[in-house]
Amino acid sequence: METKIGSHIIGKNHPTYFIADISANHDGSLDRARMLIRMAKDAGADAAKFQNFRAAKIVSDYGFKHMNSQVSHQANWKKSVFEVYSDASIPFDWTPVLKEECDKAGIDYFSSPYDFEAVDYLDPFVPAHKIGSGDVDWLEMLAYIAKKGKPVLLATGAASIGEVQQAVHTILPINKQLVLLQCNTNYTAAAVNFDHINLRVLETYQLMFPEVIVGLSDHTHGHATVLGAVALGARVVEKHFTDDNQRVGPDHPFSMTPTTWLEMVERTRELERALGSADKSIAENEKDTSVVQRRCLRAARDIQAGEVITRAMIDVLRPATPGAIKPAELALVIGTHALKALPAGKEIRWTDLGE
């Protein structure tokens, strides 16, 4: 399965596609958002992604105010959930400016829409639609986005396999261009989150849904999760991106910085090279080593022409001179006779022996 996002081919035999999720890290500044696009490109990202939501279209102020308390990562927010979403929202008229900045930088632009109007507005500007984990069971929205006919990237954090299956079966009959992202939606940046990312789910997805591309939307620190995911088949990786983890905002603490992002991309490119081919053979760069470290049959003493070869007359020693008899054929040599004299230490070839 392959699909195309912008100029990038996405699929198992292609390089991993890296999405820098700038999200709310623009901190309300268009100039800052543009700066982060340029920084993401310089750090090796293939796409810069934002999130288009309006607080009243994504959260219920009443609902959150009537919870006993704010929980999960929201427990540390100093403002109400509704106020944080309002502050983090991107004005729709930023969209053409952000798209132009991405085009100038040579990076793909897209954004996660969180309501139907956002989907319609963004569609002309984006090469793909990303659906956040929180909407995995909003089948109406999944179908609406799928009908746009562009690649769909669906994150699957905090979802059961039944919910994922339901989402996949909603999208695929409409749109075959589906990227399924394993995700753990805990944004605390705690080390314990490694115990819950469950990268082997990628193997389950590939078995259950062989027609989709798999990827990772991740919030853990460091590079272990990303490298493990790529080794297991992920070809799209999304991580949050900022320039400073100490800035005040909901996404800054667990985001990657330009330095850590570049390291992640470089390590992944090394891993992709190292994964190589599934065919086992002597590699081009180890052919010389296969001579100096392997063994061949050699004369253990001077052997006269006409002598019948016994095991005692053979040493198995390095190097494996090209054309010499290999150790695996030792039994076939015993009982033959030398056609010519062989000095001690010389490699033995089939042309040296007769019946």
Buried (B, 14 or more C-beta within 10 A) or exposed (E): BEBBBBEBBBBEEBBBBBBBBBBBBBBEEBEBBBBBBBBBBEBBBBBBBBBBBBBEBBBEBEEBEEEEEBEEBBEEEEEBBBEBBBBBBBEEEBBEBBBBBBEEBEBBBBBBBBBEEBBEBBBEBBBBBBBBBBBBBBBEBBBBBBEBEBBBBBBBBEBEEEBBEBBBEBBBEBBBBBBBBBBBBBBBBBEEBBEEBEBEBBEBBBEEBEEBBBBBBBBBBEBEBBBBBBBBBBBBBBBBBBBEBEBEBBBBBBBBBBEBBBBBBEBBBEBBEEEEEEEEEEEEEEEEEEBEEBBBBBBBEEBEEEBEBEEEBBBBBEBBBEEBBEEEEEEEBEEBBBEEBBEEEBBBBEEBBEE
